[in-house]
Amino acid sequence: MRYSREHKQETHDRIVKKASVRLREKGAHGIGVADLMKEAGLTHGGFYAHFDSREALVIEAFAYAMDRSMEHWRKLTGEVAPEKRLALIAESYLSTLHRDNPGHGCSIPALGAEIARESPKTRKAFAGKLDEMIEALTDTIPNMPRKAARKQAIATLATMAGTMLLARIAGSSELSDEMLKAGRDHANEGAKRESKVAAAKKAKQN
C-alpha cells in the first residue's frame, strides 16, 4: 500500500516525538531502534523509510525537545513584565515537576553528557540548538546591552542545567530540593545584579 506524503510526514513526526521522550528518559543509548519504532506503533523494518540512520533520528529528536523547551519559555513569559521573565523561567525550570519528568523536560541535563561524546555531526547540531536556547534566554533580559544580556543568559542556562542534573542525581530528597532552591536563588541574584549594573551604566551615560 502506498501512503500519501502527508501520512508519511505525520508518521515521521510521531516517531520523532516518541523518540524525544524516550531518549530523555533512557539516554541516547538506552533504547534501540526496534523499541523506538514499537513505541510509535510501527515495525522495525519501516525505520529506514523515514531516517538515514539512528544518528539522524537522535538529532531530530533532541532538536524537537529543545524547540519545545523554547516554545514553553515563550508561552510562560508572554504576559509577564520583561524584568520578571528570566526569573520566571528559572523558577519553572528548577522545579520538582521538571526534575521528576525528564522525558518531557530540557534535553541538556537529560542528554548533554552523552551528546558530548557523540559524532562531530551530532555535537554540531546540538550546539546549534544550544545557541538558539541562549538567544531565546537573551531575549528575556531587558535594559541591558546585547553582549551583556547574552553573557547573563549563558550563565543562567548553565546554572539551571547543572542544578537540574545534580538534583536528579540526588533524587526526590531534601538534598535535591535544597539544590533546586539554591539554583533558583543564584539565577535570580545573577539577573538582578546584571540589571543593576546595566542601570548604573545607563545612568552614568546620561
Residue pairs with C-beta under 8 A, 6 or more apart in sequence:
3 11
8 49
8 50
11 40
11 42
11 50
12 50
14 40
14 41
15 36
15 37
15 40
15 42
15 50
15 51
15 57
16 57
16 60
16 61
16 64
17 64
18 36
18 39
18 40
19 36
19 39
19 40
19 57
19 58
19 60
19 61
20 61
20 62
20 64
20 65
20 68
20 107
21 103
21 104
22 30
22 31
22 35
22 36
22 39
22 103
23 30
23 31
23 58
23 61
23 62
23 65
23 110
23 111
24 65
24 102
24 103
24 104
24 105
24 107
24 110
24 111
25 102
25 103
25 110
27 110
27 111
27 114
28 58
28 111
28 114
28 115
28 118
29 114
33 44
33 47
33 54
33 57
34 44
36 57
37 43
37 44
37 46
37 47
38 44
47 57
50 57
51 57
51 60
55 118
55 119
55 121
55 122
58 118
58 122
59 121
59 122
59 125
59 126
62 107
62 111
62 115
62 125
62 126
62 129
63 125
63 129
65 106
65 107
66 106
66 107
66 129
66 130
66 132
66 133
67 129
69 105
69 106
69 107
69 133
70 132
70 133
70 136
72 92
73 89
73 136
73 137
73 140
74 136
76 88
76 89
76 92
77 85
77 88
77 89
77 140
80 88
82 140
82 142
82 143
83 142
83 143
83 195
85 140
85 141
86 137
86 140
86 141
86 152
86 153
86 156
86 187
86 191
87 187
87 188
87 191
89 137
89 140
89 160
90 156
90 159
90 160
90 183
90 184
90 187
90 188
90 191
91 184
92 98
93 106
93 160
93 164
94 160
94 163
94 164
94 167
94 180
94 181
94 183
94 184
94 187
95 180
96 172
96 177
96 180
98 105
98 106
98 164
99 164
99 167
99 168
99 172
99 176
99 180
100 172
102 109
102 110
102 168
105 164
106 160
106 161
106 164
107 126
107 129
108 130
108 133
108 157
108 161
109 161
109 162
109 164
109 165
109 168
112 126
112 161
112 165
115 122
115 123
115 126
116 123
118 126
133 157
134 150
134 153
134 154
134 157
135 150
135 153
137 153
137 156
137 157
138 146
138 149
138 150
138 152
138 153
140 153
141 149
141 152
141 153
141 191
141 194
141 195
143 195
143 198
143 199
143 202
144 152
144 194
144 195
144 198
145 198
148 194
148 197
148 198
149 194
151 194
152 190
152 191
152 194
155 190
156 187
156 190
156 191
159 183
159 186
159 187
159 190
160 183
160 187
162 183
163 179
163 180
163 182
163 183
163 186
164 180
164 183
166 179
167 176
167 177
167 179
167 180
167 183
168 176
170 176
170 179
